[in-house]
């Protein structure tokens, strides 16, 4: 198909009925995100069979893994929003520059994390614990994850390219493939099945990066064969300062917003490990389990953002408003279902990770209390992504700062001074309440400054 043929057609994001479009765009991503959540749980489930120290090491490694994912997905958010908007404006040359500079930024990000992983992994774990076994497990795990993270960065940026043109089913294929390979090879490499060496915790890291690398390679093929609006070429991989600035104008707030989660997790681990390593392990388990609630919502958001960005570029306010409304409704429903599961069977969830009686005593109230934040999280997570779609990433960053640093960590620290571990868990729903109020205020402002003017312009152009 030629560029002229593509340019002469209207992308489905501008014409398909909104509810069907949102489901078409989001459901494949939600499914792939659920598979991602499954492999996160399976990863820790097998590691927990080695020992509680092994599980604790993987839990303590989470902030660094989250930081890598934050940089990759944050850059992808900038590429996604800018590319979709360019396509909505029929600016295909700009869309091509955005795509190629996004790939370059992924390469540069990988190089930085590979160096940090090789030089700083052991120091990172010694800052958190003096248990030598945990340090050794964690160092081996992090070195492998960072040195081979080119698969992670490549997979994510290539997925964002196909999402930007509405082909989310291909994104589902790459995400699901990487996750399934990880699930299959986790026990094989951890325990040494079928003649493979028993690598222990390092085997969990090796299975993870193997899945990511294969998914990246498949993503290359898909983009070359199917993503006709933005054909990739090695000769076009040239840095463009203005394009990089535009990508990061949207992406950096998202990177910071997601990276705040790493700071929060590191800080919370320091607070909890003062009570016991089991408390820190419980927190790590919660983060694995809560991904079953949040990952589908993130998949929904990834389908929503290009729809809003495209119709913002095409100046179609009614499609924007309906997309936001439907996304909030679906997200709230997902979070309410997740809340019910966390309250009804918290002990069974913990037993997946070979929980001892002591871990159950800490973990059951923890899961029930923290999951109360789900009541508001569906709304706040969707609205945060709406701001990104409108290129107001700073508002999203403010929300994340308030939720995880300004509110959550100080509350957790203050509650820890009482010596009552259960009080610490209440900092999560309280912080979410503050974030929900701010989200509503910011949404009112966005409607006044962005959506209402589009409506007035549409009414004037139609002669109303």
C-alpha positions as CSV (number, residue, x, y, z in Angstrom):
1,X,0.0,0.0,0.0
2,X,1.4,3.4,-0.9
3,X,1.7,6.4,1.3
4,X,-0.8,8.3,-0.9
5,X,-3.4,5.6,-0.5
6,X,-2.9,5.7,3.3
7,X,-3.1,9.5,3.3
8,X,-6.3,9.5,1.4
9,X,-8.1,7.3,3.9
10,X,-9.6,8.2,7.2
11,X,-8.1,6.3,10.1
12,X,-10.7,4.2,12.1
13,X,-10.0,6.4,15.2
14,X,-11.9,9.2,13.5
15,X,-14.9,7.3,12.2
16,X,-15.7,4.1,14.0
17,X,-18.4,4.3,16.8
18,X,-16.5,5.2,20.0
19,X,-17.6,2.3,22.2
20,X,-16.7,-0.3,19.5
21,X,-13.5,1.6,18.8
22,X,-12.4,1.7,22.4
23,X,-13.1,-2.0,22.9
24,X,-11.4,-2.8,19.6
25,X,-8.3,-0.8,20.6
26,X,-8.2,-1.7,24.3
27,X,-9.4,-5.3,24.7
28,X,-6.3,-6.8,23.0
29,X,-4.1,-4.6,25.1
30,X,-6.0,-5.6,28.3
31,X,-5.6,-9.3,27.5
32,X,-1.9,-8.9,26.9
33,X,-1.6,-6.9,30.1
34,X,-3.3,-9.6,32.0
35,X,-0.8,-12.1,30.6
36,X,1.9,-9.7,31.7
37,X,0.4,-9.7,35.2
38,X,0.3,-13.5,35.2
39,X,3.9,-13.8,34.4
40,X,4.8,-11.4,37.2
41,X,3.0,-13.6,39.6
42,X,4.4,-16.8,38.2
43,X,7.9,-15.4,38.4
44,X,7.6,-14.7,42.1
45,X,5.6,-17.9,42.7
46,X,8.5,-20.1,41.5
47,X,11.2,-17.9,43.2
48,X,9.2,-18.2,46.5
49,X,9.8,-22.0,46.3
50,X,13.5,-21.4,46.6
51,X,13.3,-19.5,49.9
52,X,11.7,-16.4,51.5
53,X,15.1,-14.6,51.1
54,X,14.9,-15.3,47.3
55,X,11.4,-13.8,47.2
56,X,12.6,-10.8,49.2
57,X,15.5,-10.2,46.8
58,X,13.2,-10.1,43.8
59,X,10.8,-7.8,45.8
60,X,13.7,-5.4,46.6
61,X,14.7,-5.4,42.9
62,X,11.3,-4.1,41.8
63,X,12.2,-0.4,42.0
64,X,14.9,-0.7,39.5
65,X,12.8,-2.9,37.2
66,X,10.0,-0.4,37.5
67,X,12.4,2.4,36.7
68,X,13.5,0.8,33.4
69,X,9.8,0.2,32.5
70,X,9.0,3.8,33.5
71,X,11.6,5.2,31.1
72,X,10.5,2.9,28.3
73,X,6.8,3.4,28.7
74,X,7.1,7.1,29.4
75,X,9.0,7.6,26.2
76,X,6.4,5.5,24.5
77,X,3.6,7.7,25.9
78,X,5.3,10.7,24.2
79,X,5.7,8.9,21.0
80,X,2.2,7.5,21.0
81,X,0.4,10.8,21.7
82,X,2.6,12.8,19.3
83,X,2.4,10.2,16.5
84,X,-1.4,9.8,16.8
85,X,-1.9,13.5,16.8
86,X,0.3,13.9,13.7
87,X,-1.6,11.2,11.9
88,X,-4.9,13.0,12.8
89,X,-3.5,16.1,11.3
90,X,-2.4,14.1,8.2
91,X,1.3,15.2,8.8
92,X,2.9,11.9,7.7
93,X,6.5,13.2,7.5
94,X,6.3,14.4,11.1
95,X,4.8,11.0,12.2
96,X,7.8,9.3,10.5
97,X,10.3,11.5,12.4
98,X,8.6,10.8,15.7
99,X,8.7,7.0,15.1
100,X,12.4,7.0,14.2
101,X,13.4,9.2,17.1
102,X,11.4,7.1,19.5
103,X,13.5,4.1,18.4
104,X,16.7,6.0,18.9
105,X,15.6,7.1,22.4
106,X,14.9,3.5,23.3
107,X,18.5,2.5,22.2
108,X,20.0,5.4,24.3
109,X,18.0,4.4,27.3
110,X,19.1,0.8,27.1
111,X,22.8,1.8,27.0
112,X,22.4,3.9,30.2
113,X,20.7,1.1,32.2
114,X,23.2,-1.5,31.0
115,X,26.0,0.5,32.4
116,X,24.2,1.2,35.7
117,X,23.2,-2.4,36.1
118,X,26.8,-3.6,35.7
119,X,28.3,-1.1,38.1
120,X,25.7,-0.4,40.8
121,X,23.6,-3.5,41.4
122,X,25.4,-4.8,44.5
123,X,25.5,-1.3,46.0
124,X,21.7,-0.9,45.5
125,X,21.0,-4.1,47.6
126,X,23.5,-3.2,50.3
127,X,21.7,0.0,50.8
128,X,18.6,-2.0,51.7
129,X,19.8,-5.0,53.7
130,X,22.8,-6.6,55.3
131,X,21.6,-10.2,54.6
132,X,24.3,-11.5,52.3
133,X,22.1,-14.2,50.7
134,X,19.5,-11.5,49.7
135,X,22.3,-9.3,48.3
136,X,23.8,-12.1,46.2
137,X,20.4,-13.1,44.8
138,X,19.5,-9.5,44.1
139,X,22.8,-8.6,42.4
140,X,22.7,-11.6,40.0
141,X,19.0,-10.9,39.2
142,X,19.6,-7.2,38.5
143,X,22.8,-7.6,36.4
144,X,21.0,-10.0,34.0
145,X,17.8,-7.8,33.8
146,X,19.7,-4.6,33.0
147,X,22.4,-6.0,30.7
148,X,19.9,-7.6,28.4
149,X,17.2,-4.9,28.8
150,X,17.5,-4.0,25.1
151,X,14.6,-6.5,24.6
152,X,12.5,-4.5,27.1
153,X,13.1,-1.1,25.5
154,X,12.8,-2.4,22.0
155,X,9.6,-4.3,22.7
156,X,7.8,-1.4,24.3
157,X,8.7,1.3,21.7
158,X,7.7,-1.1,18.9
159,X,4.4,-1.8,20.6
160,X,3.7,1.9,20.9
161,X,4.2,2.4,17.2
162,X,1.5,-0.1,16.3
163,X,-0.8,1.2,19.0
164,X,-0.4,4.7,17.5
165,X,-1.9,3.6,14.2
166,X,-4.8,1.7,15.9
167,X,-3.3,-1.8,15.3
168,X,-3.5,-2.9,19.0
169,X,-4.0,-6.6,18.2
170,X,-0.3,-6.8,17.1
171,X,0.7,-5.2,20.3
172,X,-1.2,-7.9,22.1
173,X,0.7,-10.5,20.1
174,X,4.1,-9.3,21.1
175,X,3.2,-8.7,24.8
176,X,1.5,-12.0,25.2
177,X,4.4,-13.9,23.4
178,X,7.0,-12.4,25.7
179,X,5.0,-13.2,28.8
180,X,4.1,-16.7,27.8
181,X,7.8,-17.5,27.0
182,X,8.7,-16.1,30.4
183,X,6.1,-18.3,32.1
184,X,7.3,-21.4,30.2
185,X,11.1,-20.9,30.9
186,X,10.8,-19.7,34.5
187,X,10.6,-23.1,36.1
188,X,12.9,-24.6,33.4
189,X,15.8,-22.2,34.2
190,X,15.1,-21.7,37.9
191,X,15.0,-25.4,38.8
192,X,17.1,-26.9,35.9
193,X,14.5,-28.9,34.0
194,X,15.0,-30.8,30.7
195,X,18.8,-30.7,31.0
196,X,19.1,-26.9,31.6
197,X,21.3,-25.7,34.5
198,X,19.5,-24.9,37.7
199,X,20.1,-21.1,37.9
200,X,17.9,-20.2,40.8
201,X,17.0,-16.6,41.1
202,X,19.2,-15.8,38.1
203,X,17.1,-18.2,36.1
204,X,14.0,-16.0,36.7
205,X,15.9,-13.0,35.3
206,X,17.1,-15.0,32.3
207,X,13.6,-16.2,31.5
208,X,12.3,-12.6,31.7
209,X,14.9,-11.1,29.3
210,X,14.6,-14.1,26.9
211,X,10.8,-13.4,26.5
212,X,11.4,-9.7,26.0
213,X,14.1,-10.2,23.3
214,X,11.9,-12.6,21.3
215,X,8.9,-10.2,21.6
216,X,11.1,-7.3,20.4
217,X,12.2,-9.3,17.3
218,X,8.6,-10.1,16.5
219,X,7.8,-6.4,17.0
220,X,10.4,-5.5,14.3
221,X,8.8,-7.9,11.8
222,X,5.2,-6.6,12.6
223,X,6.2,-3.0,12.2
224,X,8.0,-3.7,8.9
225,X,5.1,-5.8,7.4
226,X,1.9,-4.3,8.8
227,X,2.5,-0.7,10.1
228,X,2.3,1.0,6.6
229,X,1.7,4.5,7.8
230,X,5.2,4.7,9.5
231,X,7.6,2.4,7.7
232,X,10.8,2.1,9.6
233,X,14.3,2.4,8.0
234,X,17.8,2.2,9.4
235,X,18.8,5.2,7.2
236,X,16.1,7.3,8.8
237,X,17.4,6.8,12.3
238,X,18.8,10.3,12.7
239,X,18.3,12.4,15.9
240,X,16.1,15.4,15.4
241,X,16.4,17.9,18.3
242,X,13.0,19.4,18.0
243,X,11.2,16.0,17.6
244,X,13.0,14.6,20.7
245,X,12.1,17.7,22.6
246,X,8.4,17.3,21.6
247,X,8.5,13.6,22.6
248,X,9.9,14.3,26.0
249,X,7.7,17.3,26.6
250,X,4.9,14.7,26.9
251,X,7.0,11.7,27.9
252,X,9.2,13.1,30.7
253,X,6.3,13.9,33.0
254,X,5.1,10.4,32.4
255,X,8.6,9.0,33.1
256,X,8.9,11.0,36.3
257,X,5.3,10.0,37.2
258,X,6.1,6.3,36.8
259,X,9.6,6.6,38.3
260,X,8.0,8.0,41.4
261,X,6.7,4.5,41.9
262,X,10.3,3.3,42.2
263,X,11.0,5.9,44.8
264,X,7.9,5.1,46.7
265,X,8.6,1.3,46.6
266,X,12.2,1.9,47.8
267,X,11.0,4.1,50.6
268,X,8.2,1.7,51.6
269,X,10.6,-1.2,51.7
270,X,12.9,0.8,54.0
271,X,9.9,1.4,56.3
272,X,8.7,-2.2,56.3
273,X,12.0,-3.9,56.6
274,X,12.4,-2.1,59.9
275,X,9.5,-4.3,61.1
276,X,10.7,-7.5,59.3
277,X,11.9,-8.9,56.0
278,X,8.5,-10.7,55.9
279,X,6.7,-7.4,55.9
280,X,8.8,-6.3,52.9
281,X,8.1,-9.6,51.1
282,X,4.3,-9.1,51.7
283,X,4.5,-5.7,50.1
284,X,6.3,-7.2,47.1
285,X,3.6,-9.9,46.8
286,X,0.9,-7.1,46.9
287,X,2.6,-5.4,44.0
288,X,2.6,-8.6,42.0
289,X,-1.1,-9.3,42.8
290,X,-2.4,-5.7,42.3
291,X,-1.1,-5.9,38.7
292,X,-4.1,-8.1,37.9
293,X,-6.3,-5.0,38.8
294,X,-4.1,-2.3,37.3
295,X,-2.7,-3.9,34.2
296,X,-6.1,-4.2,32.4
297,X,-6.8,-0.6,33.3
298,X,-3.4,0.4,31.8
299,X,-4.3,-1.6,28.7
300,X,-7.5,0.3,28.5
301,X,-5.6,3.6,28.8
302,X,-3.1,2.6,26.1
303,X,-6.1,2.1,23.8
304,X,-7.7,5.3,24.9
305,X,-4.8,7.7,24.5
306,X,-4.3,7.4,20.8
307,X,-8.1,7.8,20.3
308,X,-8.2,11.0,22.3
309,X,-5.0,12.3,20.7
310,X,-6.2,11.6,17.2
311,X,-9.6,13.2,17.7
312,X,-7.9,16.2,19.4
313,X,-5.8,16.7,16.3
314,X,-8.9,16.2,14.1
315,X,-10.9,18.6,16.4
316,X,-13.8,16.2,17.3
317,X,-14.8,17.0,20.9
318,X,-17.8,14.8,21.2
319,X,-15.7,11.7,20.4
320,X,-13.2,12.8,23.0
321,X,-15.8,13.2,25.7
322,X,-17.4,9.9,25.0
323,X,-14.1,8.1,25.0
324,X,-13.2,9.6,28.4
325,X,-16.6,8.7,29.9
326,X,-16.6,5.1,28.7
327,X,-13.0,4.6,29.8
328,X,-13.8,5.7,33.3
329,X,-16.8,3.4,33.5
330,X,-14.9,0.4,32.4
331,X,-11.9,1.1,34.7
332,X,-14.2,1.5,37.8
333,X,-15.9,-1.8,37.0
334,X,-12.5,-3.6,36.7
335,X,-11.3,-2.1,40.0
336,X,-14.5,-3.0,41.9
337,X,-14.2,-6.6,40.7
338,X,-10.6,-6.7,41.9
339,X,-11.6,-5.2,45.3
340,X,-14.0,-8.0,45.8
341,X,-11.4,-10.7,45.1
342,X,-8.8,-9.1,47.5
343,X,-11.4,-9.0,50.2
344,X,-12.9,-12.4,49.7
345,X,-9.8,-14.7,49.3
346,X,-6.7,-12.8,50.5
347,X,-5.3,-16.0,52.2
348,X,-5.6,-18.0,49.0
349,X,-3.8,-15.3,47.1
350,X,-0.9,-15.3,49.6
351,X,-0.7,-19.1,49.6
352,X,0.2,-18.9,45.9
353,X,3.6,-17.6,47.1
354,X,4.1,-20.4,49.6
355,X,3.2,-18.1,52.5
356,X,4.0,-19.1,56.0
357,X,1.6,-18.6,59.0
358,X,3.6,-15.5,59.9
359,X,3.3,-14.1,56.4
360,X,-0.4,-14.8,56.3
361,X,-0.9,-13.0,59.6
362,X,0.7,-9.9,58.1
363,X,-0.5,-10.3,54.6
364,X,-4.3,-10.9,54.9
365,X,-5.1,-7.5,56.6
366,X,-2.5,-5.9,54.3
367,X,-4.3,-7.0,51.1
368,X,-7.8,-6.1,52.5
369,X,-6.8,-2.6,53.7
370,X,-4.6,-1.6,50.7
371,X,-7.2,-2.7,48.2
372,X,-9.7,-0.2,49.5
373,X,-7.8,2.3,47.4
374,X,-9.2,0.4,44.3
375,X,-12.6,2.2,45.0
376,X,-11.1,5.4,43.6
377,X,-8.1,4.2,41.6
378,X,-10.1,3.4,38.4
379,X,-11.1,7.0,38.0
380,X,-7.7,8.5,38.9
381,X,-5.6,6.2,36.7
382,X,-7.8,6.9,33.6
383,X,-7.9,10.7,34.2
384,X,-4.2,10.8,34.6
385,X,-3.8,9.2,31.1
386,X,-6.4,11.7,29.7
387,X,-4.1,14.5,30.6
388,X,-1.2,12.8,28.8
389,X,-3.4,12.4,25.6
390,X,-3.9,16.2,25.7
391,X,-0.1,16.7,26.1
392,X,-0.6,17.9,29.7
393,X,1.8,15.4,31.2
394,X,2.6,17.8,34.0
395,X,-0.8,17.4,35.5
396,X,-0.4,13.6,35.5
397,X,3.0,14.0,37.2
398,X,1.5,16.2,39.9
399,X,-1.1,13.6,40.6
400,X,1.5,10.9,40.9
401,X,3.7,13.1,43.1
402,X,0.8,13.8,45.5
403,X,-0.3,10.1,45.6
404,X,3.0,8.5,46.2
405,X,5.4,11.0,47.7
406,X,3.5,14.0,49.1
407,X,0.8,11.8,50.6
408,X,1.6,8.1,50.7
409,X,5.2,7.9,52.0
410,X,4.8,10.6,54.7
411,X,1.6,9.0,55.9
412,X,3.3,5.5,56.0
413,X,6.3,6.9,57.9
414,X,4.1,8.6,60.5
415,X,2.0,5.5,61.0
416,X,5.2,3.4,61.3
417,X,6.1,5.5,64.4
418,X,3.2,4.0,66.2
419,X,4.8,0.5,65.9
420,X,1.6,-0.8,64.5
421,X,2.3,-2.4,61.1
422,X,-1.4,-2.5,60.1
423,X,-1.7,1.3,60.3
424,X,0.9,1.6,57.5
425,X,-1.4,-0.1,55.0
426,X,-4.1,2.6,55.6
427,X,-1.8,5.2,53.9
428,X,-2.7,3.7,50.5
429,X,-6.5,4.4,50.5
430,X,-6.0,7.8,52.2
431,X,-3.5,8.9,49.5
432,X,-5.8,7.7,46.8
433,X,-8.6,9.8,48.2
434,X,-6.4,12.9,48.0
435,X,-5.5,12.0,44.4
436,X,-9.1,11.6,43.4
437,X,-10.1,15.0,44.6
438,X,-7.2,16.6,42.6
439,X,-8.0,14.5,39.5
440,X,-11.6,15.9,39.5
441,X,-10.4,19.5,39.9
442,X,-7.8,19.1,37.1
443,X,-10.5,17.5,34.8
444,X,-12.8,20.4,35.3
445,X,-9.9,22.7,34.3
446,X,-9.1,20.6,31.2
447,X,-12.7,20.7,30.1
448,X,-12.7,24.5,30.4
449,X,-9.4,25.1,28.6
450,X,-9.3,22.4,26.0
451,X,-12.6,20.6,25.4
452,X,-15.1,23.5,25.6
453,X,-13.2,25.6,23.1
454,X,-13.2,22.7,20.7
455,X,-17.0,22.3,21.1
456,X,-17.5,26.0,20.4
457,X,-15.4,25.9,17.3
458,X,-17.3,22.8,16.1
459,X,-20.6,24.5,16.7
460,X,-19.5,27.6,14.8
461,X,-18.1,25.7,11.8
462,X,-21.4,23.7,11.5
463,X,-23.5,26.9,11.7
464,X,-25.1,26.2,15.0
